[in-house]
Amino acid sequence: MSLSASEFYEAGMNLPPSARKDVALRLLESLEVADQESVDEAWTAAIGSRIDDVLSGKVETIPGEEVFARIDARLAAREAARNA
């Protein structure tokens, strides 16, 4: 026997609150696992593409020290603007 979504909801509403919570959490977790798999696949593809871009010379990397120096300069400029 298969319940429609509406019938399932109505049956669930007849459960005690603790059982409803357990069912709701288990249903949510089943969706999060499916969503996480597609997210992981998308990240894997994006990372692979970025690695290819770096290795092919399509993009140029910036040394970490320079990145942090730029960030520090931007933060200092914002702080100076706030205090002006």
PDB file of N, CA, C and O in Angstrom, chain B, residues numbered from 101:
ATOM      1  N   MET B 101       0.851  -1.174   0.000  1.00  0.00           N
ATOM      2  CA  MET B 101       0.000   0.000   0.000  1.00  0.00           C
ATOM      3  C   MET B 101       0.897   1.238   0.000  1.00  0.00           C
ATOM      4  O   MET B 101       1.867   1.320   0.753  1.00  0.00           O
ATOM      5  N   SER B 102       0.558   2.175  -0.840  1.00  0.00           N
ATOM      6  CA  SER B 102       1.349   3.398  -0.937  1.00  0.00           C
ATOM      7  C   SER B 102       0.475   4.588  -0.565  1.00  0.00           C
ATOM      8  O   SER B 102      -0.665   4.706  -1.015  1.00  0.00           O
ATOM      9  N   LEU B 103       1.029   5.467   0.264  1.00  0.00           N
ATOM     10  CA  LEU B 103       0.293   6.655   0.701  1.00  0.00           C
ATOM     11  C   LEU B 103       0.655   7.845  -0.170  1.00  0.00           C
ATOM     12  O   LEU B 103       1.798   7.973  -0.609  1.00  0.00           O
ATOM     13  N   SER B 104      -0.304   8.706  -0.420  1.00  0.00           N
ATOM     14  CA  SER B 104       0.005   9.973  -1.079  1.00  0.00           C
ATOM     15  C   SER B 104       0.702  10.865  -0.060  1.00  0.00           C
ATOM     16  O   SER B 104       0.692  10.579   1.137  1.00  0.00           O
ATOM     17  N   ALA B 105       1.294  11.925  -0.532  1.00  0.00           N
ATOM     18  CA  ALA B 105       1.976  12.849   0.377  1.00  0.00           C
ATOM     19  C   ALA B 105       1.006  13.387   1.419  1.00  0.00           C
ATOM     20  O   ALA B 105       1.360  13.523   2.590  1.00  0.00           O
ATOM     21  N   SER B 106      -0.202  13.688   1.003  1.00  0.00           N
ATOM     22  CA  SER B 106      -1.209  14.221   1.919  1.00  0.00           C
ATOM     23  C   SER B 106      -1.587  13.178   2.968  1.00  0.00           C
ATOM     24  O   SER B 106      -1.711  13.497   4.150  1.00  0.00           O
ATOM     25  N   GLU B 107      -1.768  11.937   2.534  1.00  0.00           N
ATOM     26  CA  GLU B 107      -2.122  10.861   3.467  1.00  0.00           C
ATOM     27  C   GLU B 107      -0.974  10.604   4.444  1.00  0.00           C
ATOM     28  O   GLU B 107      -1.194  10.375   5.633  1.00  0.00           O
ATOM     29  N   PHE B 108       0.248  10.645   3.925  1.00  0.00           N
ATOM     30  CA  PHE B 108       1.421  10.450   4.779  1.00  0.00           C
ATOM     31  C   PHE B 108       1.488  11.547   5.831  1.00  0.00           C
ATOM     32  O   PHE B 108       1.751  11.278   7.004  1.00  0.00           O
ATOM     33  N   TYR B 109       1.249  12.784   5.408  1.00  0.00           N
ATOM     34  CA  TYR B 109       1.257  13.918   6.343  1.00  0.00           C
ATOM     35  C   TYR B 109       0.208  13.725   7.430  1.00  0.00           C
ATOM     36  O   TYR B 109       0.500  13.884   8.615  1.00  0.00           O
ATOM     37  N   GLU B 110      -0.998  13.386   7.031  1.00  0.00           N
ATOM     38  CA  GLU B 110      -2.079  13.188   7.999  1.00  0.00           C
ATOM     39  C   GLU B 110      -1.749  12.061   8.971  1.00  0.00           C
ATOM     40  O   GLU B 110      -2.005  12.180  10.169  1.00  0.00           O
ATOM     41  N   ALA B 111      -1.182  10.970   8.463  1.00  0.00           N
ATOM     42  CA  ALA B 111      -0.801   9.865   9.340  1.00  0.00           C
ATOM     43  C   ALA B 111       0.294  10.317  10.303  1.00  0.00           C
ATOM     44  O   ALA B 111       0.264   9.980  11.487  1.00  0.00           O
ATOM     45  N   GLY B 112       1.255  11.077   9.795  1.00  0.00           N
ATOM     46  CA  GLY B 112       2.334  11.578  10.633  1.00  0.00           C
ATOM     47  C   GLY B 112       1.837  12.496  11.724  1.00  0.00           C
ATOM     48  O   GLY B 112       2.363  12.476  12.836  1.00  0.00           O
ATOM     49  N   MET B 113       0.841  13.296  11.431  1.00  0.00           N
ATOM     50  CA  MET B 113       0.304  14.226  12.423  1.00  0.00           C
ATOM     51  C   MET B 113      -0.378  13.501  13.576  1.00  0.00           C
ATOM     52  O   MET B 113      -0.595  14.088  14.636  1.00  0.00           O
ATOM     53  N   ASN B 114      -0.717  12.237  13.379  1.00  0.00           N
ATOM     54  CA  ASN B 114      -1.327  11.442  14.451  1.00  0.00           C
ATOM     55  C   ASN B 114      -0.279  10.813  15.366  1.00  0.00           C
ATOM     56  O   ASN B 114      -0.627  10.206  16.378  1.00  0.00           O
ATOM     57  N   LEU B 115       1.001  10.954  15.018  1.00  0.00           N
ATOM     58  CA  LEU B 115       2.071  10.415  15.847  1.00  0.00           C
ATOM     59  C   LEU B 115       2.338  11.356  17.022  1.00  0.00           C
ATOM     60  O   LEU B 115       2.028  12.545  16.948  1.00  0.00           O
ATOM     61  N   PRO B 116       2.913  10.826  18.107  1.00  0.00           N
ATOM     62  CA  PRO B 116       3.310  11.706  19.206  1.00  0.00           C
ATOM     63  C   PRO B 116       4.436  12.638  18.728  1.00  0.00           C
ATOM     64  O   PRO B 116       5.167  12.290  17.801  1.00  0.00           O
ATOM     65  N   PRO B 117       4.580  13.811  19.346  1.00  0.00           N
ATOM     66  CA  PRO B 117       5.573  14.784  18.895  1.00  0.00           C
ATOM     67  C   PRO B 117       6.992  14.227  18.736  1.00  0.00           C
ATOM     68  O   PRO B 117       7.677  14.561  17.769  1.00  0.00           O
ATOM     69  N   SER B 118       7.437  13.391  19.665  1.00  0.00           N
ATOM     70  CA  SER B 118       8.805  12.861  19.563  1.00  0.00           C
ATOM     71  C   SER B 118       8.962  11.971  18.327  1.00  0.00           C
ATOM     72  O   SER B 118      10.009  11.994  17.679  1.00  0.00           O
ATOM     73  N   ALA B 119       7.945  11.198  18.000  1.00  0.00           N
ATOM     74  CA  ALA B 119       8.004  10.340  16.809  1.00  0.00           C
ATOM     75  C   ALA B 119       7.949  11.196  15.544  1.00  0.00           C
ATOM     76  O   ALA B 119       8.654  10.913  14.575  1.00  0.00           O
ATOM     77  N   ARG B 120       7.115  12.244  15.547  1.00  0.00           N
ATOM     78  CA  ARG B 120       7.055  13.146  14.387  1.00  0.00           C
ATOM     79  C   ARG B 120       8.412  13.770  14.140  1.00  0.00           C
ATOM     80  O   ARG B 120       8.872  13.860  13.001  1.00  0.00           O
ATOM     81  N   LYS B 121       9.061  14.207  15.239  1.00  0.00           N
ATOM     82  CA  LYS B 121      10.380  14.823  15.106  1.00  0.00           C
ATOM     83  C   LYS B 121      11.369  13.835  14.505  1.00  0.00           C
ATOM     84  O   LYS B 121      12.136  14.194  13.612  1.00  0.00           O
ATOM     85  N   ASP B 122      11.363  12.596  14.983  1.00  0.00           N
ATOM     86  CA  ASP B 122      12.279  11.578  14.473  1.00  0.00           C
ATOM     87  C   ASP B 122      12.038  11.335  12.986  1.00  0.00           C
ATOM     88  O   ASP B 122      12.989  11.275  12.207  1.00  0.00           O
ATOM     89  N   VAL B 123      10.794  11.196  12.593  1.00  0.00           N
ATOM     90  CA  VAL B 123      10.468  10.968  11.180  1.00  0.00           C
ATOM     91  C   VAL B 123      10.891  12.160  10.337  1.00  0.00           C
ATOM     92  O   VAL B 123      11.472  11.986   9.266  1.00  0.00           O
ATOM     93  N   ALA B 124      10.607  13.360  10.804  1.00  0.00           N
ATOM     94  CA  ALA B 124      10.974  14.569  10.065  1.00  0.00           C
ATOM     95  C   ALA B 124      12.482  14.672   9.878  1.00  0.00           C
ATOM     96  O   ALA B 124      12.951  14.985   8.784  1.00  0.00           O
ATOM     97  N   LEU B 125      13.242  14.411  10.934  1.00  0.00           N
ATOM     98  CA  LEU B 125      14.702  14.482  10.853  1.00  0.00           C
ATOM     99  C   LEU B 125      15.252  13.428   9.898  1.00  0.00           C
ATOM    100  O   LEU B 125      16.165  13.702   9.119  1.00  0.00           O
ATOM    101  N   ARG B 126      14.696  12.231   9.961  1.00  0.00           N
ATOM    102  CA  ARG B 126      15.166  11.167   9.061  1.00  0.00           C
ATOM    103  C   ARG B 126      14.840  11.493   7.611  1.00  0.00           C
ATOM    104  O   ARG B 126      15.647  11.220   6.722  1.00  0.00           O
ATOM    105  N   LEU B 127      13.686  12.066   7.364  1.00  0.00           N
ATOM    106  CA  LEU B 127      13.341  12.462   5.990  1.00  0.00           C
ATOM    107  C   LEU B 127      14.265  13.573   5.503  1.00  0.00           C
ATOM    108  O   LEU B 127      14.732  13.545   4.364  1.00  0.00           O
ATOM    109  N   LEU B 128      14.527  14.548   6.366  1.00  0.00           N
ATOM    110  CA  LEU B 128      15.425  15.647   6.010  1.00  0.00           C
ATOM    111  C   LEU B 128      16.830  15.135   5.725  1.00  0.00           C
ATOM    112  O   LEU B 128      17.460  15.550   4.752  1.00  0.00           O
ATOM    113  N   GLU B 129      17.320  14.239   6.569  1.00  0.00           N
ATOM    114  CA  GLU B 129      18.653  13.673   6.351  1.00  0.00           C
ATOM    115  C   GLU B 129      18.735  12.945   5.020  1.00  0.00           C
ATOM    116  O   GLU B 129      19.780  12.978   4.369  1.00  0.00           O
ATOM    117  N   SER B 130      17.668  12.292   4.602  1.00  0.00           N
ATOM    118  CA  SER B 130      17.693  11.574   3.324  1.00  0.00           C
ATOM    119  C   SER B 130      17.840  12.558   2.165  1.00  0.00           C
ATOM    120  O   SER B 130      18.454  12.231   1.150  1.00  0.00           O
ATOM    121  N   LEU B 131      17.287  13.747   2.310  1.00  0.00           N
ATOM    122  CA  LEU B 131      17.435  14.764   1.272  1.00  0.00           C
ATOM    123  C   LEU B 131      18.820  15.380   1.294  1.00  0.00           C
ATOM    124  O   LEU B 131      19.403  15.644   0.242  1.00  0.00           O
ATOM    125  N   GLU B 132      19.355  15.612   2.498  1.00  0.00           N
ATOM    126  CA  GLU B 132      20.673  16.223   2.617  1.00  0.00           C
ATOM    127  C   GLU B 132      21.745  15.337   2.016  1.00  0.00           C
ATOM    128  O   GLU B 132      22.696  15.842   1.419  1.00  0.00           O
ATOM    129  N   VAL B 133      21.613  14.021   2.161  1.00  0.00           N
ATOM    130  CA  VAL B 133      22.595  13.102   1.577  1.00  0.00           C
ATOM    131  C   VAL B 133      22.560  13.220   0.064  1.00  0.00           C
ATOM    132  O   VAL B 133      23.607  13.297  -0.579  1.00  0.00           O
ATOM    133  N   ALA B 134      21.363  13.233  -0.509  1.00  0.00           N
ATOM    134  CA  ALA B 134      21.244  13.351  -1.962  1.00  0.00           C
ATOM    135  C   ALA B 134      21.782  14.693  -2.418  1.00  0.00           C
ATOM    136  O   ALA B 134      22.485  14.759  -3.427  1.00  0.00           O
ATOM    137  N   ASP B 135      21.472  15.760  -1.705  1.00  0.00           N
ATOM    138  CA  ASP B 135      21.968  17.080  -2.065  1.00  0.00           C
ATOM    139  C   ASP B 135      23.478  17.142  -1.939  1.00  0.00           C
ATOM    140  O   ASP B 135      24.139  17.743  -2.785  1.00  0.00           O
ATOM    141  N   GLN B 136      24.039  16.534  -0.900  1.00  0.00           N
ATOM    142  CA  GLN B 136      25.478  16.572  -0.679  1.00  0.00           C
ATOM    143  C   GLN B 136      26.220  15.873  -1.812  1.00  0.00           C
ATOM    144  O   GLN B 136      27.294  16.318  -2.217  1.00  0.00           O
ATOM    145  N   GLU B 137      25.660  14.790  -2.323  1.00  0.00           N
ATOM    146  CA  GLU B 137      26.305  14.088  -3.433  1.00  0.00           C
ATOM    147  C   GLU B 137      26.408  14.984  -4.656  1.00  0.00           C
ATOM    148  O   GLU B 137      27.451  15.014  -5.310  1.00  0.00           O
ATOM    149  N   SER B 138      25.348  15.714  -4.978  1.00  0.00           N
ATOM    150  CA  SER B 138      25.403  16.595  -6.148  1.00  0.00           C
ATOM    151  C   SER B 138      26.327  17.776  -5.896  1.00  0.00           C
ATOM    152  O   SER B 138      26.992  18.252  -6.815  1.00  0.00           O
ATOM    153  N   VAL B 139      26.372  18.250  -4.661  1.00  0.00           N
ATOM    154  CA  VAL B 139      27.295  19.336  -4.311  1.00  0.00           C
ATOM    155  C   VAL B 139      28.734  18.849  -4.448  1.00  0.00           C
ATOM    156  O   VAL B 139      29.578  19.549  -5.008  1.00  0.00           O
ATOM    157  N   ASP B 140      29.015  17.649  -3.938  1.00  0.00           N
ATOM    158  CA  ASP B 140      30.362  17.091  -4.037  1.00  0.00           C
ATOM    159  C   ASP B 140      30.783  16.925  -5.496  1.00  0.00           C
ATOM    160  O   ASP B 140      31.925  17.218  -5.851  1.00  0.00           O
ATOM    161  N   GLU B 141      29.873  16.461  -6.334  1.00  0.00           N
ATOM    162  CA  GLU B 141      30.184  16.295  -7.754  1.00  0.00           C
ATOM    163  C   GLU B 141      30.494  17.641  -8.407  1.00  0.00           C
ATOM    164  O   GLU B 141      31.431  17.752  -9.198  1.00  0.00           O
ATOM    165  N   ALA B 142      29.712  18.650  -8.076  1.00  0.00           N
ATOM    166  CA  ALA B 142      29.939  19.982  -8.645  1.00  0.00           C
ATOM    167  C   ALA B 142      31.284  20.554  -8.190  1.00  0.00           C
ATOM    168  O   ALA B 142      32.018  21.131  -8.993  1.00  0.00           O
ATOM    169  N   TRP B 143      31.607  20.393  -6.903  1.00  0.00           N
ATOM    170  CA  TRP B 143      32.897  20.875  -6.406  1.00  0.00           C
ATOM    171  C   TRP B 143      34.052  20.141  -7.074  1.00  0.00           C
ATOM    172  O   TRP B 143      35.056  20.760  -7.427  1.00  0.00           O
ATOM    173  N   THR B 144      33.924  18.842  -7.250  1.00  0.00           N
ATOM    174  CA  THR B 144      34.974  18.057  -7.899  1.00  0.00           C
ATOM    175  C   THR B 144      35.212  18.558  -9.320  1.00  0.00           C
ATOM    176  O   THR B 144      36.358  18.692  -9.749  1.00  0.00           O
ATOM    177  N   ALA B 145      34.143  18.832 -10.044  1.00  0.00           N
ATOM    178  CA  ALA B 145      34.275  19.351 -11.408  1.00  0.00           C
ATOM    179  C   ALA B 145      34.912  20.734 -11.401  1.00  0.00           C
ATOM    180  O   ALA B 145      35.783  21.016 -12.223  1.00  0.00           O
ATOM    181  N   ALA B 146      34.489  21.603 -10.483  1.00  0.00           N
ATOM    182  CA  ALA B 146      35.040  22.961 -10.416  1.00  0.00           C
ATOM    183  C   ALA B 146      36.519  22.937 -10.051  1.00  0.00           C
ATOM    184  O   ALA B 146      37.320  23.671 -10.631  1.00  0.00           O
ATOM    185  N   ILE B 147      36.872  22.102  -9.101  1.00  0.00           N
ATOM    186  CA  ILE B 147      38.280  22.008  -8.696  1.00  0.00           C
ATOM    187  C   ILE B 147      39.126  21.488  -9.855  1.00  0.00           C
ATOM    188  O   ILE B 147      40.207  22.013 -10.123  1.00  0.00           O
ATOM    189  N   GLY B 148      38.641  20.466 -10.534  1.00  0.00           N
ATOM    190  CA  GLY B 148      39.372  19.922 -11.688  1.00  0.00           C
ATOM    191  C   GLY B 148      39.579  20.969 -12.765  1.00  0.00           C
ATOM    192  O   GLY B 148      40.655  21.054 -13.358  1.00  0.00           O
ATOM    193  N   SER B 149      38.559  21.758 -13.018  1.00  0.00           N
ATOM    194  CA  SER B 149      38.655  22.814 -14.025  1.00  0.00           C
ATOM    195  C   SER B 149      39.679  23.870 -13.623  1.00  0.00           C
ATOM    196  O   SER B 149      40.459  24.332 -14.455  1.00  0.00           O
ATOM    197  N   ARG B 150      39.676  24.247 -12.358  1.00  0.00           N
ATOM    198  CA  ARG B 150      40.633  25.253 -11.880  1.00  0.00           C
ATOM    199  C   ARG B 150      42.066  24.730 -11.934  1.00  0.00           C
ATOM    200  O   ARG B 150      42.988  25.458 -12.300  1.00  0.00           O
ATOM    201  N   ILE B 151      42.241  23.480 -11.573  1.00  0.00           N
ATOM    202  CA  ILE B 151      43.580  22.884 -11.662  1.00  0.00           C
ATOM    203  C   ILE B 151      44.060  22.885 -13.110  1.00  0.00           C
ATOM    204  O   ILE B 151      45.208  23.230 -13.389  1.00  0.00           O
ATOM    205  N   ASP B 152      43.186  22.501 -14.018  1.00  0.00           N
ATOM    206  CA  ASP B 152      43.540  22.519 -15.440  1.00  0.00           C
ATOM    207  C   ASP B 152      43.935  23.920 -15.890  1.00  0.00           C
ATOM    208  O   ASP B 152      44.898  24.084 -16.639  1.00  0.00           O
ATOM    209  N   ASP B 153      43.192  24.936 -15.436  1.00  0.00           N
ATOM    210  CA  ASP B 153      43.500  26.322 -15.808  1.00  0.00           C
ATOM    211  C   ASP B 153      44.878  26.749 -15.305  1.00  0.00           C
ATOM    212  O   ASP B 153      45.622  27.426 -16.014  1.00  0.00           O
ATOM    213  N   VAL B 154      45.213  26.347 -14.074  1.00  0.00           N
ATOM    214  CA  VAL B 154      46.523  26.708 -13.514  1.00  0.00           C
ATOM    215  C   VAL B 154      47.632  25.972 -14.263  1.00  0.00           C
ATOM    216  O   VAL B 154      48.629  26.580 -14.652  1.00  0.00           O
ATOM    217  N   LEU B 155      47.462  24.682 -14.461  1.00  0.00           N
ATOM    218  CA  LEU B 155      48.500  23.890 -15.113  1.00  0.00           C
ATOM    219  C   LEU B 155      48.726  24.296 -16.566  1.00  0.00           C
ATOM    220  O   LEU B 155      49.845  24.211 -17.072  1.00  0.00           O
ATOM    221  N   SER B 156      47.669  24.735 -17.231  1.00  0.00           N
ATOM    222  CA  SER B 156      47.799  25.139 -18.638  1.00  0.00           C
ATOM    223  C   SER B 156      48.328  26.567 -18.784  1.00  0.00           C
ATOM    224  O   SER B 156      48.668  26.997 -19.886  1.00  0.00           O
ATOM    225  N   GLY B 157      48.396  27.291 -17.680  1.00  0.00           N
ATOM    226  CA  GLY B 157      48.848  28.678 -17.738  1.00  0.00           C
ATOM    227  C   GLY B 157      47.743  29.663 -18.086  1.00  0.00           C
ATOM    228  O   GLY B 157      48.006  30.849 -18.282  1.00  0.00           O
ATOM    229  N   LYS B 158      46.518  29.181 -18.162  1.00  0.00           N
ATOM    230  CA  LYS B 158      45.374  30.055 -18.481  1.00  0.00           C
ATOM    231  C   LYS B 158      45.180  31.120 -17.403  1.00  0.00           C
ATOM    232  O   LYS B 158      44.788  32.250 -17.695  1.00  0.00           O
ATOM    233  N   VAL B 159      45.456  30.747 -16.166  1.00  0.00           N
ATOM    234  CA  VAL B 159      45.377  31.707 -15.060  1.00  0.00           C
ATOM    235  C   VAL B 159      46.725  31.742 -14.353  1.00  0.00           C
ATOM    236  O   VAL B 159      47.483  30.773 -14.372  1.00  0.00           O
ATOM    237  N   GLU B 160      46.997  32.861 -13.741  1.00  0.00           N
ATOM    238  CA  GLU B 160      48.253  33.029 -13.013  1.00  0.00           C
ATOM    239  C   GLU B 160      47.962  33.040 -11.524  1.00  0.00           C
ATOM    240  O   GLU B 160      47.035  33.709 -11.066  1.00  0.00           O
ATOM    241  N   THR B 161      48.751  32.302 -10.780  1.00  0.00           N
ATOM    242  CA  THR B 161      48.557  32.277  -9.331  1.00  0.00           C
ATOM    243  C   THR B 161      49.238  33.480  -8.691  1.00  0.00           C
ATOM    244  O   THR B 161      50.143  34.083  -9.268  1.00  0.00           O
ATOM    245  N   ILE B 162      48.790  33.812  -7.501  1.00  0.00           N
ATOM    246  CA  ILE B 162      49.364  34.926  -6.742  1.00  0.00           C
ATOM    247  C   ILE B 162      49.922  34.334  -5.453  1.00  0.00           C
ATOM    248  O   ILE B 162      49.226  33.583  -4.769  1.00  0.00           O
ATOM    249  N   PRO B 163      51.164  34.662  -5.113  1.00  0.00           N
ATOM    250  CA  PRO B 163      51.727  34.136  -3.868  1.00  0.00           C
ATOM    251  C   PRO B 163      50.871  34.546  -2.663  1.00  0.00           C
ATOM    252  O   PRO B 163      50.320  35.646  -2.619  1.00  0.00           O
ATOM    253  N   GLY B 164      50.775  33.643  -1.699  1.00  0.00           N
ATOM    254  CA  GLY B 164      49.962  33.889  -0.513  1.00  0.00           C
ATOM    255  C   GLY B 164      50.326  35.163   0.210  1.00  0.00           C
ATOM    256  O   GLY B 164      49.446  35.882   0.682  1.00  0.00           O
ATOM    257  N   GLU B 165      51.638  35.459   0.306  1.00  0.00           N
ATOM    258  CA  GLU B 165      52.075  36.668   1.003  1.00  0.00           C
ATOM    259  C   GLU B 165      51.480  37.912   0.340  1.00  0.00           C
ATOM    260  O   GLU B 165      51.078  38.859   1.017  1.00  0.00           O
ATOM    261  N   GLU B 166      51.431  37.895  -0.989  1.00  0.00           N
ATOM    262  CA  GLU B 166      50.872  39.050  -1.701  1.00  0.00           C
ATOM    263  C   GLU B 166      49.366  39.168  -1.465  1.00  0.00           C
ATOM    264  O   GLU B 166      48.846  40.270  -1.286  1.00  0.00           O
ATOM    265  N   VAL B 167      48.678  38.044  -1.465  1.00  0.00           N
ATOM    266  CA  VAL B 167      47.234  38.046  -1.207  1.00  0.00           C
ATOM    267  C   VAL B 167      46.949  38.656   0.159  1.00  0.00           C
ATOM    268  O   VAL B 167      46.087  39.524   0.294  1.00  0.00           O
ATOM    269  N   PHE B 168      47.686  38.190   1.180  1.00  0.00           N
ATOM    270  CA  PHE B 168      47.453  38.695   2.539  1.00  0.00           C
ATOM    271  C   PHE B 168      47.840  40.172   2.663  1.00  0.00           C
ATOM    272  O   PHE B 168      47.206  40.925   3.403  1.00  0.00           O
ATOM    273  N   ALA B 169      48.872  40.576   1.943  1.00  0.00           N
ATOM    274  CA  ALA B 169      49.255  41.991   1.960  1.00  0.00           C
ATOM    275  C   ALA B 169      48.145  42.846   1.350  1.00  0.00           C
ATOM    276  O   ALA B 169      47.841  43.925   1.859  1.00  0.00           O
ATOM    277  N   ARG B 170      47.543  42.370   0.268  1.00  0.00           N
ATOM    278  CA  ARG B 170      46.428  43.110  -0.353  1.00  0.00           C
ATOM    279  C   ARG B 170      45.236  43.206   0.605  1.00  0.00           C
ATOM    280  O   ARG B 170      44.608  44.257   0.734  1.00  0.00           O
ATOM    281  N   ILE B 171      44.945  42.100   1.264  1.00  0.00           N
ATOM    282  CA  ILE B 171      43.830  42.099   2.224  1.00  0.00           C
ATOM    283  C   ILE B 171      44.113  43.079   3.356  1.00  0.00           C
ATOM    284  O   ILE B 171      43.243  43.863   3.735  1.00  0.00           O
ATOM    285  N   ASP B 172      45.326  43.035   3.892  1.00  0.00           N
ATOM    286  CA  ASP B 172      45.693  43.955   4.970  1.00  0.00           C
ATOM    287  C   ASP B 172      45.552  45.406   4.523  1.00  0.00           C
ATOM    288  O   ASP B 172      45.067  46.246   5.281  1.00  0.00           O
ATOM    289  N   ALA B 173      45.974  45.701   3.296  1.00  0.00           N
ATOM    290  CA  ALA B 173      45.882  47.071   2.780  1.00  0.00           C
ATOM    291  C   ALA B 173      44.421  47.506   2.656  1.00  0.00           C
ATOM    292  O   ALA B 173      44.076  48.637   2.999  1.00  0.00           O
ATOM    293  N   ARG B 174      43.568  46.611   2.168  1.00  0.00           N
ATOM    294  CA  ARG B 174      42.139  46.949   2.037  1.00  0.00           C
ATOM    295  C   ARG B 174      41.506  47.190   3.408  1.00  0.00           C
ATOM    296  O   ARG B 174      40.742  48.138   3.593  1.00  0.00           O
ATOM    297  N   LEU B 175      41.831  46.327   4.353  1.00  0.00           N
ATOM    298  CA  LEU B 175      41.277  46.499   5.697  1.00  0.00           C
ATOM    299  C   LEU B 175      41.762  47.797   6.328  1.00  0.00           C
ATOM    300  O   LEU B 175      40.992  48.499   6.984  1.00  0.00           O
ATOM    301  N   ALA B 176      43.026  48.115   6.130  1.00  0.00           N
ATOM    302  CA  ALA B 176      43.573  49.362   6.672  1.00  0.00           C
ATOM    303  C   ALA B 176      42.886  50.561   6.031  1.00  0.00           C
ATOM    304  O   ALA B 176      42.588  51.540   6.715  1.00  0.00           O
ATOM    305  N   ALA B 177      42.632  50.497   4.726  1.00  0.00           N
ATOM    306  CA  ALA B 177      41.960  51.605   4.036  1.00  0.00           C
ATOM    307  C   ALA B 177      40.528  51.772   4.555  1.00  0.00           C
ATOM    308  O   ALA B 177      40.068  52.897   4.748  1.00  0.00           O
ATOM    309  N   ARG B 178      39.824  50.658   4.781  1.00  0.00           N
ATOM    310  CA  ARG B 178      38.461  50.739   5.330  1.00  0.00           C
ATOM    311  C   ARG B 178      38.477  51.353   6.724  1.00  0.00           C
ATOM    312  O   ARG B 178      37.650  52.204   7.054  1.00  0.00           O
ATOM    313  N   GLU B 179      39.422  50.911   7.529  1.00  0.00           N
ATOM    314  CA  GLU B 179      39.518  51.426   8.896  1.00  0.00           C
ATOM    315  C   GLU B 179      39.831  52.917   8.872  1.00  0.00           C
ATOM    316  O   GLU B 179      39.264  53.677   9.657  1.00  0.00           O
ATOM    317  N   ALA B 180      40.718  53.344   7.989  1.00  0.00           N
ATOM    318  CA  ALA B 180      41.060  54.757   7.876  1.00  0.00           C
ATOM    319  C   ALA B 180      39.856  55.576   7.432  1.00  0.00           C
ATOM    320  O   ALA B 180      39.643  56.688   7.917  1.00  0.00           O
ATOM    321  N   ALA B 181      39.067  55.024   6.506  1.00  0.00           N
ATOM    322  CA  ALA B 181      37.876  55.728   6.033  1.00  0.00           C
ATOM    323  C   ALA B 181      36.841  55.873   7.143  1.00  0.00           C
ATOM    324  O   ALA B 181      36.170  56.900   7.247  1.00  0.00           O
ATOM    325  N   ARG B 182      36.718  54.843   7.966  1.00  0.00           N
ATOM    326  CA  ARG B 182      35.765  54.900   9.091  1.00  0.00           C
ATOM    327  C   ARG B 182      36.187  55.943  10.132  1.00  0.00           C
ATOM    328  O   ARG B 182      35.347  56.603  10.743  1.00  0.00           O
ATOM    329  N   ASN B 183      37.475  56.073  10.317  1.00  0.00           N
ATOM    330  CA  ASN B 183      37.982  56.985  11.345  1.00  0.00           C
ATOM    331  C   ASN B 183      38.158  58.416  10.837  1.00  0.00           C
ATOM    332  O   ASN B 183      38.519  59.308  11.605  1.00  0.00           O
ATOM    333  N   ALA B 184      37.906  58.633   9.556  1.00  0.00           N
ATOM    334  CA  ALA B 184      38.104  59.977   8.991  1.00  0.00           C
ATOM    335  C   ALA B 184      36.930  60.890   9.286  1.00  0.00           C
ATOM    336  O   ALA B 184      36.936  62.053   8.883  1.00  0.00           O
TER     337      ALA B 184
END
